[in-house]
Amino acid sequence: MIMSQSGTDKEKRRKEGIVDLSKYLDKPIRVKFQGGREATGILKGYDPLLNLVLDNTTEFLRDPDDPFKLTEDTRTLGLVVCRGTAVVVVCPMDGLESIPNPFIQHDG
């Protein structure tokens, strides 16, 4: 009986992901990675760890002299899986949308 109670406690403690990418499925997004890489592609899938599947992906190549500066050169990659631990920023290609700060504690 105690074990089943602790199992339900763990389920209650499990937090829901604060990033909802479902509205961007099958739409173009731009992704920035740790280390300075950037890519655009059509979001085909994702998981709670922010692993992303992008199709028709294009990587923006970096300047050899300054690895954090992008050039106009691109490289077509096609279908790729992006590891969530390397993802820094995900933004839609069709504009920005303001969201409330998910880290502010609301009383209630």
Disulfide bonds with the S-S distance in Angstrom:
none
